[in-house]
Amino acid sequence: MRGWGRTLTTGLESASLDRNEYYTKRGLTVAKLSPFGRPLQSCRSAREFLVGIRDAILAHRRLRDQARLLHGDVSEGNIIMRRPNDEGATEGILIDLDISSLIESSRRMDEVIAITETMKYIALELLWNICENKFTLPQNYRHDLESFSYLLVVGSMCYGRDSKSEPARLEQWFTECARSNYELKLSDIIQNFNAIILGYFSSAFDIVKKLARNLRKIFFEQDIDQFGTDESSDDL
């Protein structure tokens, strides 16, 4: 999985993320633990993969409703699968709250906070703002949920097939050029979803196509040119 690095290009000029005002002061805590689970990519079936994502979304909702926390970095590496219980059932666990934030503070317009997401799964609105050198758009629950939907389609395209046959198209979602990433993802998700996204699903994930279509409709079909979200969070 690639990260942004210290500097990225917006497609027009280099944009440094090295300015101190873009960052929230945090304390570093390190804990060394025995393996509690296994990576999401180790799922043995489409059903197990969906269970992992479903459980992570439920955990995300509890964080929002009960702890008033926004995770802020939904990605493949931040969901693990718990070991099977006596009945053989497993569950997904949302981990890594190191860049999570209180929802109230994330909405403060006078507080400058850098956009934080894993590039491949970043929401279109956040990616657009990076292209425009606006690195401090307040993140909200919708951005995280949109990231879950990208996690679903990326997993459905890549899991269950030989690594050499993984769609090269996805590599263009996480280059060092934010504008290129944005334009290609926008095209793939908005204009060419059936051909580019669903058309590349692994055969083992054909059963997931209807769910993927429904999620795309929820996020984008109300107004295809707008991918922001108002504050009425219960809509999603």
PyMOL commands that set and color helices and strands:
alter all, ss='L'
color gray80, all
select helices_A, chain A and resi 20-22+40-42+46-67+76-78+103-106+119-121+124-131+141-158+163-165+168-173+178-191+193-200+203-220+233-235
alter helices_A, ss='H'
color red, helices_A
select strands_A, chain A and resi 7-9+14-16+37-39+69-70+79-82+92-94+101-102
alter strands_A, ss='S'
color yellow, strands_A
deselect
rebuild
show_as cartoon
